[in-house]
Amino acid sequence: MSEAMTTTNHEVIRAWIEAREGRPAVVAASGKGAILRVDFGSADEDLRPIEWDDFFQVLEENNLAFLHQDMTAEGATSRFNKFVARD
């Protein structure tokens, strides 16, 4: 299944991230407050690790949901994710 899904369930979000060896993070140089990201260990962004409680606090305070994809169209484990406004 290559379709993206949205959730606000903290347990689902944490399990998805940890299954892909990701860690909760924020953009370190952001002047706009905390911008959530998932750190997979790449050097693409200047990320600062944060604790899970802080991560979910930012998610809730900013009324965000987690958009994610479990598998790619080719059947591989996907890391596609982003944080979106809740409807």
PDB file of N, CA, C and O in Angstrom:
ATOM      1  N   MET A   1       0.845  -1.184   0.000  1.00  0.00           N
ATOM      2  CA  MET A   1       0.000   0.000   0.000  1.00  0.00           C
ATOM      3  C   MET A   1       0.887   1.243   0.000  1.00  0.00           C
ATOM      4  O   MET A   1       1.723   1.405   0.889  1.00  0.00           O
ATOM      5  N   SER A   2       0.717   2.107  -0.970  1.00  0.00           N
ATOM      6  CA  SER A   2       1.551   3.300  -1.069  1.00  0.00           C
ATOM      7  C   SER A   2       0.781   4.572  -0.724  1.00  0.00           C
ATOM      8  O   SER A   2       1.284   5.678  -0.924  1.00  0.00           O
ATOM      9  N   GLU A   3      -0.408   4.421  -0.220  1.00  0.00           N
ATOM     10  CA  GLU A   3      -1.241   5.564   0.114  1.00  0.00           C
ATOM     11  C   GLU A   3      -0.807   6.170   1.447  1.00  0.00           C
ATOM     12  O   GLU A   3      -0.457   5.445   2.378  1.00  0.00           O
ATOM     13  N   ALA A   4      -0.829   7.501   1.535  1.00  0.00           N
ATOM     14  CA  ALA A   4      -0.471   8.171   2.781  1.00  0.00           C
ATOM     15  C   ALA A   4      -1.689   8.248   3.694  1.00  0.00           C
ATOM     16  O   ALA A   4      -2.824   8.375   3.234  1.00  0.00           O
ATOM     17  N   MET A   5      -1.429   8.170   4.994  1.00  0.00           N
ATOM     18  CA  MET A   5      -2.472   8.224   6.009  1.00  0.00           C
ATOM     19  C   MET A   5      -2.133   9.322   7.010  1.00  0.00           C
ATOM     20  O   MET A   5      -0.972   9.690   7.184  1.00  0.00           O
ATOM     21  N   THR A   6      -3.168   9.833   7.660  1.00  0.00           N
ATOM     22  CA  THR A   6      -2.984  10.868   8.666  1.00  0.00           C
ATOM     23  C   THR A   6      -3.455  10.350  10.014  1.00  0.00           C
ATOM     24  O   THR A   6      -4.486   9.683  10.106  1.00  0.00           O
ATOM     25  N   THR A   7      -2.687  10.663  11.069  1.00  0.00           N
ATOM     26  CA  THR A   7      -3.073  10.268  12.417  1.00  0.00           C
ATOM     27  C   THR A   7      -2.658  11.343  13.415  1.00  0.00           C
ATOM     28  O   THR A   7      -1.754  12.138  13.162  1.00  0.00           O
ATOM     29  N   THR A   8      -3.346  11.343  14.555  1.00  0.00           N
ATOM     30  CA  THR A   8      -2.959  12.169  15.694  1.00  0.00           C
ATOM     31  C   THR A   8      -2.666  11.283  16.905  1.00  0.00           C
ATOM     32  O   THR A   8      -2.379  11.789  17.990  1.00  0.00           O
ATOM     33  N   ASN A   9      -2.738   9.979  16.725  1.00  0.00           N
ATOM     34  CA  ASN A   9      -2.526   9.014  17.800  1.00  0.00           C
ATOM     35  C   ASN A   9      -1.035   8.943  18.137  1.00  0.00           C
ATOM     36  O   ASN A   9      -0.220   8.549  17.304  1.00  0.00           O
ATOM     37  N   HIS A  10      -0.693   9.325  19.353  1.00  0.00           N
ATOM     38  CA  HIS A  10       0.707   9.391  19.762  1.00  0.00           C
ATOM     39  C   HIS A  10       1.394   8.033  19.689  1.00  0.00           C
ATOM     40  O   HIS A  10       2.557   7.952  19.292  1.00  0.00           O
ATOM     41  N   GLU A  11       0.700   6.977  20.063  1.00  0.00           N
ATOM     42  CA  GLU A  11       1.298   5.634  20.029  1.00  0.00           C
ATOM     43  C   GLU A  11       1.609   5.200  18.600  1.00  0.00           C
ATOM     44  O   GLU A  11       2.656   4.607  18.341  1.00  0.00           O
ATOM     45  N   VAL A  12       0.702   5.493  17.677  1.00  0.00           N
ATOM     46  CA  VAL A  12       0.910   5.147  16.265  1.00  0.00           C
ATOM     47  C   VAL A  12       2.093   5.934  15.706  1.00  0.00           C
ATOM     48  O   VAL A  12       2.942   5.379  15.008  1.00  0.00           O
ATOM     49  N   ILE A  13       2.143   7.220  16.014  1.00  0.00           N
ATOM     50  CA  ILE A  13       3.222   8.076  15.520  1.00  0.00           C
ATOM     51  C   ILE A  13       4.576   7.586  16.034  1.00  0.00           C
ATOM     52  O   ILE A  13       5.524   7.431  15.264  1.00  0.00           O
ATOM     53  N   ARG A  14       4.653   7.347  17.327  1.00  0.00           N
ATOM     54  CA  ARG A  14       5.919   6.900  17.924  1.00  0.00           C
ATOM     55  C   ARG A  14       6.348   5.553  17.353  1.00  0.00           C
ATOM     56  O   ARG A  14       7.523   5.363  17.040  1.00  0.00           O
ATOM     57  N   ALA A  15       5.414   4.618  17.212  1.00  0.00           N
ATOM     58  CA  ALA A  15       5.746   3.290  16.673  1.00  0.00           C
ATOM     59  C   ALA A  15       6.241   3.395  15.237  1.00  0.00           C
ATOM     60  O   ALA A  15       7.198   2.714  14.866  1.00  0.00           O
ATOM     61  N   TRP A  16       5.605   4.241  14.418  1.00  0.00           N
ATOM     62  CA  TRP A  16       6.010   4.411  13.022  1.00  0.00           C
ATOM     63  C   TRP A  16       7.438   4.949  12.959  1.00  0.00           C
ATOM     64  O   TRP A  16       8.269   4.429  12.213  1.00  0.00           O
ATOM     65  N   ILE A  17       7.721   5.987  13.740  1.00  0.00           N
ATOM     66  CA  ILE A  17       9.043   6.618  13.730  1.00  0.00           C
ATOM     67  C   ILE A  17      10.116   5.645  14.236  1.00  0.00           C
ATOM     68  O   ILE A  17      11.169   5.504  13.614  1.00  0.00           O
ATOM     69  N   GLU A  18       9.853   4.985  15.349  1.00  0.00           N
ATOM     70  CA  GLU A  18      10.842   4.082  15.912  1.00  0.00           C
ATOM     71  C   GLU A  18      11.076   2.859  15.022  1.00  0.00           C
ATOM     72  O   GLU A  18      12.193   2.343  14.969  1.00  0.00           O
ATOM     73  N   ALA A  19      10.046   2.392  14.328  1.00  0.00           N
ATOM     74  CA  ALA A  19      10.208   1.239  13.425  1.00  0.00           C
ATOM     75  C   ALA A  19      11.174   1.556  12.285  1.00  0.00           C
ATOM     76  O   ALA A  19      11.748   0.651  11.679  1.00  0.00           O
ATOM     77  N   ARG A  20      11.349   2.843  11.997  1.00  0.00           N
ATOM     78  CA  ARG A  20      12.239   3.281  10.920  1.00  0.00           C
ATOM     79  C   ARG A  20      13.537   3.866  11.466  1.00  0.00           C
ATOM     80  O   ARG A  20      14.283   4.532  10.750  1.00  0.00           O
ATOM     81  N   GLU A  21      13.791   3.608  12.743  1.00  0.00           N
ATOM     82  CA  GLU A  21      14.988   4.081  13.433  1.00  0.00           C
ATOM     83  C   GLU A  21      15.101   5.602  13.434  1.00  0.00           C
ATOM     84  O   GLU A  21      16.200   6.155  13.388  1.00  0.00           O
ATOM     85  N   GLY A  22      13.954   6.266  13.487  1.00  0.00           N
ATOM     86  CA  GLY A  22      13.927   7.719  13.569  1.00  0.00           C
ATOM     87  C   GLY A  22      13.851   8.191  15.011  1.00  0.00           C
ATOM     88  O   GLY A  22      13.599   7.411  15.929  1.00  0.00           O
ATOM     89  N   ARG A  23      14.075   9.476  15.186  1.00  0.00           N
ATOM     90  CA  ARG A  23      14.028  10.107  16.502  1.00  0.00           C
ATOM     91  C   ARG A  23      13.279  11.429  16.391  1.00  0.00           C
ATOM     92  O   ARG A  23      13.338  12.086  15.352  1.00  0.00           O
ATOM     93  N   PRO A  24      12.569  11.831  17.457  1.00  0.00           N
ATOM     94  CA  PRO A  24      11.876  13.109  17.433  1.00  0.00           C
ATOM     95  C   PRO A  24      12.882  14.262  17.443  1.00  0.00           C
ATOM     96  O   PRO A  24      13.889  14.221  18.150  1.00  0.00           O
ATOM     97  N   ALA A  25      12.585  15.292  16.642  1.00  0.00           N
ATOM     98  CA  ALA A  25      13.516  16.411  16.545  1.00  0.00           C
ATOM     99  C   ALA A  25      12.770  17.684  16.149  1.00  0.00           C
ATOM    100  O   ALA A  25      11.611  17.643  15.738  1.00  0.00           O
ATOM    101  N   VAL A  26      13.456  18.798  16.282  1.00  0.00           N
ATOM    102  CA  VAL A  26      12.987  20.085  15.781  1.00  0.00           C
ATOM    103  C   VAL A  26      14.110  20.706  14.961  1.00  0.00           C
ATOM    104  O   VAL A  26      15.278  20.353  15.123  1.00  0.00           O
ATOM    105  N   VAL A  27      13.750  21.626  14.086  1.00  0.00           N
ATOM    106  CA  VAL A  27      14.743  22.364  13.316  1.00  0.00           C
ATOM    107  C   VAL A  27      15.440  23.314  14.279  1.00  0.00           C
ATOM    108  O   VAL A  27      14.795  24.178  14.874  1.00  0.00           O
ATOM    109  N   ALA A  28      16.746  23.163  14.435  1.00  0.00           N
ATOM    110  CA  ALA A  28      17.502  23.894  15.451  1.00  0.00           C
ATOM    111  C   ALA A  28      17.565  25.396  15.185  1.00  0.00           C
ATOM    112  O   ALA A  28      17.522  26.186  16.128  1.00  0.00           O
ATOM    113  N   ALA A  29      17.663  25.799  13.940  1.00  0.00           N
ATOM    114  CA  ALA A  29      17.871  27.212  13.617  1.00  0.00           C
ATOM    115  C   ALA A  29      16.568  27.943  13.338  1.00  0.00           C
ATOM    116  O   ALA A  29      16.593  29.053  12.808  1.00  0.00           O
ATOM    117  N   SER A  30      15.440  27.356  13.679  1.00  0.00           N
ATOM    118  CA  SER A  30      14.153  27.968  13.385  1.00  0.00           C
ATOM    119  C   SER A  30      13.884  29.149  14.307  1.00  0.00           C
ATOM    120  O   SER A  30      13.991  29.026  15.527  1.00  0.00           O
ATOM    121  N   GLY A  31      13.535  30.291  13.725  1.00  0.00           N
ATOM    122  CA  GLY A  31      13.138  31.452  14.499  1.00  0.00           C
ATOM    123  C   GLY A  31      11.634  31.519  14.665  1.00  0.00           C
ATOM    124  O   GLY A  31      11.126  32.472  15.257  1.00  0.00           O
ATOM    125  N   LYS A  32      10.910  30.538  14.160  1.00  0.00           N
ATOM    126  CA  LYS A  32       9.448  30.542  14.171  1.00  0.00           C
ATOM    127  C   LYS A  32       8.870  29.667  15.272  1.00  0.00           C
ATOM    128  O   LYS A  32       7.696  29.308  15.196  1.00  0.00           O
ATOM    129  N   GLY A  33       9.627  29.317  16.269  1.00  0.00           N
ATOM    130  CA  GLY A  33       9.168  28.352  17.254  1.00  0.00           C
ATOM    131  C   GLY A  33       9.617  26.975  16.817  1.00  0.00           C
ATOM    132  O   GLY A  33      10.440  26.844  15.912  1.00  0.00           O
ATOM    133  N   ALA A  34       9.091  25.964  17.444  1.00  0.00           N
ATOM    134  CA  ALA A  34       9.518  24.593  17.163  1.00  0.00           C
ATOM    135  C   ALA A  34       8.884  24.082  15.871  1.00  0.00           C
ATOM    136  O   ALA A  34       7.660  24.055  15.738  1.00  0.00           O
ATOM    137  N   ILE A  35       9.717  23.682  14.934  1.00  0.00           N
ATOM    138  CA  ILE A  35       9.256  23.044  13.699  1.00  0.00           C
ATOM    139  C   ILE A  35       9.624  21.574  13.813  1.00  0.00           C
ATOM    140  O   ILE A  35      10.802  21.215  13.805  1.00  0.00           O
ATOM    141  N   LEU A  36       8.598  20.722  13.921  1.00  0.00           N
ATOM    142  CA  LEU A  36       8.828  19.298  14.120  1.00  0.00           C
ATOM    143  C   LEU A  36       9.410  18.632  12.894  1.00  0.00           C
ATOM    144  O   LEU A  36       9.076  18.970  11.759  1.00  0.00           O
ATOM    145  N   ARG A  37      10.290  17.676  13.149  1.00  0.00           N
ATOM    146  CA  ARG A  37      10.863  16.834  12.109  1.00  0.00           C
ATOM    147  C   ARG A  37      11.136  15.460  12.714  1.00  0.00           C
ATOM    148  O   ARG A  37      11.156  15.294  13.934  1.00  0.00           O
ATOM    149  N   VAL A  38      11.343  14.490  11.843  1.00  0.00           N
ATOM    150  CA  VAL A  38      11.810  13.173  12.254  1.00  0.00           C
ATOM    151  C   VAL A  38      13.254  13.073  11.787  1.00  0.00           C
ATOM    152  O   VAL A  38      13.552  13.249  10.606  1.00  0.00           O
ATOM    153  N   ASP A  39      14.143  12.790  12.726  1.00  0.00           N
ATOM    154  CA  ASP A  39      15.570  12.681  12.414  1.00  0.00           C
ATOM    155  C   ASP A  39      15.898  11.223  12.117  1.00  0.00           C
ATOM    156  O   ASP A  39      15.827  10.363  12.995  1.00  0.00           O
ATOM    157  N   PHE A  40      16.259  10.964  10.860  1.00  0.00           N
ATOM    158  CA  PHE A  40      16.685   9.625  10.448  1.00  0.00           C
ATOM    159  C   PHE A  40      18.201   9.540  10.355  1.00  0.00           C
ATOM    160  O   PHE A  40      18.739   8.572   9.816  1.00  0.00           O
ATOM    161  N   GLY A  41      18.900  10.560  10.884  1.00  0.00           N
ATOM    162  CA  GLY A  41      20.349  10.539  10.898  1.00  0.00           C
ATOM    163  C   GLY A  41      20.991  11.108   9.649  1.00  0.00           C
ATOM    164  O   GLY A  41      22.201  10.973   9.464  1.00  0.00           O
ATOM    165  N   SER A  42      20.208  11.742   8.785  1.00  0.00           N
ATOM    166  CA  SER A  42      20.804  12.338   7.582  1.00  0.00           C
ATOM    167  C   SER A  42      21.284  13.753   7.902  1.00  0.00           C
ATOM    168  O   SER A  42      20.849  14.363   8.878  1.00  0.00           O
ATOM    169  N   ALA A  43      22.160  14.249   7.091  1.00  0.00           N
ATOM    170  CA  ALA A  43      22.731  15.579   7.309  1.00  0.00           C
ATOM    171  C   ALA A  43      21.981  16.651   6.522  1.00  0.00           C
ATOM    172  O   ALA A  43      22.531  17.721   6.261  1.00  0.00           O
ATOM    173  N   ASP A  44      20.745  16.380   6.144  1.00  0.00           N
ATOM    174  CA  ASP A  44      19.991  17.317   5.315  1.00  0.00           C
ATOM    175  C   ASP A  44      19.628  18.602   6.040  1.00  0.00           C
ATOM    176  O   ASP A  44      19.640  19.678   5.443  1.00  0.00           O
ATOM    177  N   GLU A  45      19.307  18.498   7.317  1.00  0.00           N
ATOM    178  CA  GLU A  45      18.871  19.666   8.064  1.00  0.00           C
ATOM    179  C   GLU A  45      19.624  19.757   9.379  1.00  0.00           C
ATOM    180  O   GLU A  45      20.202  18.781   9.858  1.00  0.00           O
ATOM    181  N   ASP A  46      19.601  20.948   9.945  1.00  0.00           N
ATOM    182  CA  ASP A  46      20.204  21.163  11.254  1.00  0.00           C
ATOM    183  C   ASP A  46      19.136  20.829  12.295  1.00  0.00           C
ATOM    184  O   ASP A  46      18.366  21.697  12.707  1.00  0.00           O
ATOM    185  N   LEU A  47      19.097  19.570  12.713  1.00  0.00           N
ATOM    186  CA  LEU A  47      18.062  19.112  13.630  1.00  0.00           C
ATOM    187  C   LEU A  47      18.596  18.989  15.052  1.00  0.00           C
ATOM    188  O   LEU A  47      19.757  18.653  15.287  1.00  0.00           O
ATOM    189  N   ARG A  48      17.704  19.274  15.980  1.00  0.00           N
ATOM    190  CA  ARG A  48      18.025  19.138  17.399  1.00  0.00           C
ATOM    191  C   ARG A  48      17.090  18.087  17.991  1.00  0.00           C
ATOM    192  O   ARG A  48      15.872  18.226  17.879  1.00  0.00           O
ATOM    193  N   PRO A  49      17.623  17.048  18.614  1.00  0.00           N
ATOM    194  CA  PRO A  49      16.766  16.020  19.203  1.00  0.00           C
ATOM    195  C   PRO A  49      15.961  16.587  20.369  1.00  0.00           C
ATOM    196  O   PRO A  49      16.428  17.471  21.089  1.00  0.00           O
ATOM    197  N   ILE A  50      14.748  16.069  20.546  1.00  0.00           N
ATOM    198  CA  ILE A  50      13.917  16.444  21.687  1.00  0.00           C
ATOM    199  C   ILE A  50      13.300  15.166  22.268  1.00  0.00           C
ATOM    200  O   ILE A  50      13.292  14.114  21.629  1.00  0.00           O
ATOM    201  N   GLU A  51      12.794  15.285  23.469  1.00  0.00           N
ATOM    202  CA  GLU A  51      12.148  14.166  24.139  1.00  0.00           C
ATOM    203  C   GLU A  51      10.755  13.943  23.547  1.00  0.00           C
ATOM    204  O   GLU A  51      10.144  14.863  23.003  1.00  0.00           O
ATOM    205  N   TRP A  52      10.269  12.719  23.662  1.00  0.00           N
ATOM    206  CA  TRP A  52       8.945  12.393  23.118  1.00  0.00           C
ATOM    207  C   TRP A  52       7.848  13.280  23.711  1.00  0.00           C
ATOM    208  O   TRP A  52       6.963  13.731  22.985  1.00  0.00           O
ATOM    209  N   ASP A  53       7.897  13.533  25.017  1.00  0.00           N
ATOM    210  CA  ASP A  53       6.857  14.370  25.639  1.00  0.00           C
ATOM    211  C   ASP A  53       6.835  15.764  25.029  1.00  0.00           C
ATOM    212  O   ASP A  53       5.763  16.314  24.776  1.00  0.00           O
ATOM    213  N   ASP A  54       8.009  16.337  24.792  1.00  0.00           N
ATOM    214  CA  ASP A  54       8.103  17.664  24.180  1.00  0.00           C
ATOM    215  C   ASP A  54       7.611  17.634  22.732  1.00  0.00           C
ATOM    216  O   ASP A  54       6.934  18.556  22.277  1.00  0.00           O
ATOM    217  N   PHE A  55       7.956  16.575  22.026  1.00  0.00           N
ATOM    218  CA  PHE A  55       7.537  16.394  20.638  1.00  0.00           C
ATOM    219  C   PHE A  55       6.006  16.406  20.537  1.00  0.00           C
ATOM    220  O   PHE A  55       5.430  17.106  19.704  1.00  0.00           O
ATOM    221  N   PHE A  56       5.364  15.617  21.403  1.00  0.00           N
ATOM    222  CA  PHE A  56       3.904  15.534  21.350  1.00  0.00           C
ATOM    223  C   PHE A  56       3.241  16.804  21.882  1.00  0.00           C
ATOM    224  O   PHE A  56       2.127  17.132  21.473  1.00  0.00           O
ATOM    225  N   GLN A  57       3.900  17.511  22.773  1.00  0.00           N
ATOM    226  CA  GLN A  57       3.369  18.786  23.244  1.00  0.00           C
ATOM    227  C   GLN A  57       3.323  19.796  22.092  1.00  0.00           C
ATOM    228  O   GLN A  57       2.330  20.507  21.931  1.00  0.00           O
ATOM    229  N   VAL A  58       4.387  19.862  21.297  1.00  0.00           N
ATOM    230  CA  VAL A  58       4.415  20.761  20.133  1.00  0.00           C
ATOM    231  C   VAL A  58       3.348  20.348  19.125  1.00  0.00           C
ATOM    232  O   VAL A  58       2.662  21.201  18.561  1.00  0.00           O
ATOM    233  N   LEU A  59       3.205  19.045  18.897  1.00  0.00           N
ATOM    234  CA  LEU A  59       2.191  18.530  17.975  1.00  0.00           C
ATOM    235  C   LEU A  59       0.802  19.010  18.393  1.00  0.00           C
ATOM    236  O   LEU A  59       0.035  19.500  17.565  1.00  0.00           O
ATOM    237  N   GLU A  60       0.483  18.869  19.679  1.00  0.00           N
ATOM    238  CA  GLU A  60      -0.845  19.243  20.181  1.00  0.00           C
ATOM    239  C   GLU A  60      -1.038  20.763  20.219  1.00  0.00           C
ATOM    240  O   GLU A  60      -2.089  21.258  19.813  1.00  0.00           O
ATOM    241  N   GLU A  61      -0.052  21.494  20.693  1.00  0.00           N
ATOM    242  CA  GLU A  61      -0.166  22.955  20.801  1.00  0.00           C
ATOM    243  C   GLU A  61      -0.348  23.622  19.446  1.00  0.00           C
ATOM    244  O   GLU A  61      -0.971  24.679  19.347  1.00  0.00           O
ATOM    245  N   ASN A  62       0.197  23.002  18.401  1.00  0.00           N
ATOM    246  CA  ASN A  62       0.101  23.576  17.059  1.00  0.00           C
ATOM    247  C   ASN A  62      -0.985  22.924  16.218  1.00  0.00           C
ATOM    248  O   ASN A  62      -1.099  23.188  15.021  1.00  0.00           O
ATOM    249  N   ASN A  63      -1.792  22.060  16.860  1.00  0.00           N
ATOM    250  CA  ASN A  63      -2.924  21.416  16.194  1.00  0.00           C
ATOM    251  C   ASN A  63      -2.495  20.699  14.916  1.00  0.00           C
ATOM    252  O   ASN A  63      -3.106  20.859  13.860  1.00  0.00           O
ATOM    253  N   LEU A  64      -1.423  19.900  15.040  1.00  0.00           N
ATOM    254  CA  LEU A  64      -0.862  19.196  13.891  1.00  0.00           C
ATOM    255  C   LEU A  64      -1.266  17.727  13.879  1.00  0.00           C
ATOM    256  O   LEU A  64      -1.602  17.145  14.911  1.00  0.00           O
ATOM    257  N   ALA A  65      -1.226  17.153  12.705  1.00  0.00           N
ATOM    258  CA  ALA A  65      -1.414  15.719  12.500  1.00  0.00           C
ATOM    259  C   ALA A  65      -0.181  15.198  11.772  1.00  0.00           C
ATOM    260  O   ALA A  65       0.578  15.963  11.178  1.00  0.00           O
ATOM    261  N   PHE A  66       0.003  13.884  11.830  1.00  0.00           N
ATOM    262  CA  PHE A  66       1.160  13.233  11.221  1.00  0.00           C
ATOM    263  C   PHE A  66       0.713  12.513   9.957  1.00  0.00           C
ATOM    264  O   PHE A  66      -0.038  11.540  10.023  1.00  0.00           O
ATOM    265  N   LEU A  67       1.170  12.989   8.817  1.00  0.00           N
ATOM    266  CA  LEU A  67       0.895  12.356   7.527  1.00  0.00           C
ATOM    267  C   LEU A  67       2.063  11.432   7.230  1.00  0.00           C
ATOM    268  O   LEU A  67       3.219  11.856   7.252  1.00  0.00           O
ATOM    269  N   HIS A  68       1.760  10.159   6.951  1.00  0.00           N
ATOM    270  CA  HIS A  68       2.838   9.188   6.759  1.00  0.00           C
ATOM    271  C   HIS A  68       2.428   8.108   5.771  1.00  0.00           C
ATOM    272  O   HIS A  68       1.245   7.893   5.505  1.00  0.00           O
ATOM    273  N   GLN A  69       3.422   7.448   5.246  1.00  0.00           N
ATOM    274  CA  GLN A  69       3.226   6.358   4.295  1.00  0.00           C
ATOM    275  C   GLN A  69       3.935   5.137   4.852  1.00  0.00           C
ATOM    276  O   GLN A  69       5.098   5.220   5.246  1.00  0.00           O
ATOM    277  N   ASP A  70       3.242   3.996   4.888  1.00  0.00           N
ATOM    278  CA  ASP A  70       3.851   2.775   5.416  1.00  0.00           C
ATOM    279  C   ASP A  70       4.775   2.112   4.413  1.00  0.00           C
ATOM    280  O   ASP A  70       5.888   1.716   4.759  1.00  0.00           O
ATOM    281  N   MET A  71       4.323   1.987   3.173  1.00  0.00           N
ATOM    282  CA  MET A  71       5.093   1.285   2.136  1.00  0.00           C
ATOM    283  C   MET A  71       5.126   2.139   0.871  1.00  0.00           C
ATOM    284  O   MET A  71       4.189   2.888   0.592  1.00  0.00           O
ATOM    285  N   THR A  72       6.200   2.021   0.117  1.00  0.00           N
ATOM    286  CA  THR A  72       6.285   2.681  -1.183  1.00  0.00           C
ATOM    287  C   THR A  72       5.465   1.882  -2.192  1.00  0.00           C
ATOM    288  O   THR A  72       5.025   0.772  -1.890  1.00  0.00           O
ATOM    289  N   ALA A  73       5.259   2.426  -3.371  1.00  0.00           N
ATOM    290  CA  ALA A  73       4.537   1.722  -4.428  1.00  0.00           C
ATOM    291  C   ALA A  73       5.251   0.424  -4.806  1.00  0.00           C
ATOM    292  O   ALA A  73       4.621  -0.519  -5.284  1.00  0.00           O
ATOM    293  N   GLU A  74       6.562   0.380  -4.590  1.00  0.00           N
ATOM    294  CA  GLU A  74       7.360  -0.803  -4.914  1.00  0.00           C
ATOM    295  C   GLU A  74       7.344  -1.842  -3.798  1.00  0.00           C
ATOM    296  O   GLU A  74       7.892  -2.931  -3.965  1.00  0.00           O
ATOM    297  N   GLY A  75       6.724  -1.523  -2.663  1.00  0.00           N
ATOM    298  CA  GLY A  75       6.626  -2.467  -1.562  1.00  0.00           C
ATOM    299  C   GLY A  75       7.701  -2.346  -0.506  1.00  0.00           C
ATOM    300  O   GLY A  75       7.765  -3.174   0.402  1.00  0.00           O
ATOM    301  N   ALA A  76       8.545  -1.340  -0.600  1.00  0.00           N
ATOM    302  CA  ALA A  76       9.593  -1.120   0.397  1.00  0.00           C
ATOM    303  C   ALA A  76       9.044  -0.274   1.552  1.00  0.00           C
ATOM    304  O   ALA A  76       8.063   0.450   1.379  1.00  0.00           O
ATOM    305  N   THR A  77       9.669  -0.364   2.714  1.00  0.00           N
ATOM    306  CA  THR A  77       9.282   0.456   3.853  1.00  0.00           C
ATOM    307  C   THR A  77       9.530   1.922   3.508  1.00  0.00           C
ATOM    308  O   THR A  77      10.611   2.288   3.047  1.00  0.00           O
ATOM    309  N   SER A  78       8.532   2.742   3.733  1.00  0.00           N
ATOM    310  CA  SER A  78       8.624   4.162   3.395  1.00  0.00           C
ATOM    311  C   SER A  78       8.983   4.990   4.624  1.00  0.00           C
ATOM    312  O   SER A  78       8.593   4.663   5.745  1.00  0.00           O
ATOM    313  N   ARG A  79       9.728   6.058   4.396  1.00  0.00           N
ATOM    314  CA  ARG A  79      10.014   7.042   5.437  1.00  0.00           C
ATOM    315  C   ARG A  79       9.273   8.355   5.174  1.00  0.00           C
ATOM    316  O   ARG A  79       9.473   9.334   5.893  1.00  0.00           O
ATOM    317  N   PHE A  80       8.425   8.379   4.155  1.00  0.00           N
ATOM    318  CA  PHE A  80       7.710   9.607   3.832  1.00  0.00           C
ATOM    319  C   PHE A  80       6.847  10.032   5.018  1.00  0.00           C
ATOM    320  O   PHE A  80       6.053   9.248   5.539  1.00  0.00           O
ATOM    321  N   ASN A  81       7.016  11.281   5.433  1.00  0.00           N
ATOM    322  CA  ASN A  81       6.196  11.849   6.510  1.00  0.00           C
ATOM    323  C   ASN A  81       6.246  13.356   6.452  1.00  0.00           C
ATOM    324  O   ASN A  81       7.188  13.949   5.925  1.00  0.00           O
ATOM    325  N   LYS A  82       5.220  13.962   7.000  1.00  0.00           N
ATOM    326  CA  LYS A  82       5.215  15.398   7.206  1.00  0.00           C
ATOM    327  C   LYS A  82       4.154  15.732   8.224  1.00  0.00           C
ATOM    328  O   LYS A  82       3.261  14.931   8.501  1.00  0.00           O
ATOM    329  N   PHE A  83       4.259  16.909   8.772  1.00  0.00           N
ATOM    330  CA  PHE A  83       3.306  17.376   9.768  1.00  0.00           C
ATOM    331  C   PHE A  83       2.378  18.365   9.085  1.00  0.00           C
ATOM    332  O   PHE A  83       2.826  19.308   8.432  1.00  0.00           O
ATOM    333  N   VAL A  84       1.085  18.140   9.241  1.00  0.00           N
ATOM    334  CA  VAL A  84       0.076  18.949   8.564  1.00  0.00           C
ATOM    335  C   VAL A  84      -0.941  19.454   9.559  1.00  0.00           C
ATOM    336  O   VAL A  84      -1.092  18.899  10.647  1.00  0.00           O
ATOM    337  N   ALA A  85      -1.644  20.521   9.176  1.00  0.00           N
ATOM    338  CA  ALA A  85      -2.701  21.054  10.024  1.00  0.00           C
ATOM    339  C   ALA A  85      -3.852  20.054  10.108  1.00  0.00           C
ATOM    340  O   ALA A  85      -4.206  19.402   9.126  1.00  0.00           O
ATOM    341  N   ARG A  86      -4.420  19.953  11.297  1.00  0.00           N
ATOM    342  CA  ARG A  86      -5.601  19.089  11.458  1.00  0.00           C
ATOM    343  C   ARG A  86      -6.792  19.771  10.810  1.00  0.00           C
ATOM    344  O   ARG A  86      -6.908  20.996  10.813  1.00  0.00           O
ATOM    345  N   ASP A  87      -7.657  18.967  10.266  1.00  0.00           N
ATOM    346  CA  ASP A  87      -8.883  19.525   9.660  1.00  0.00           C
ATOM    347  C   ASP A  87      -9.919  19.848  10.691  1.00  0.00           C
ATOM    348  O   ASP A  87     -11.002  20.323  10.351  1.00  0.00           O
TER     349      ASP A  87
END
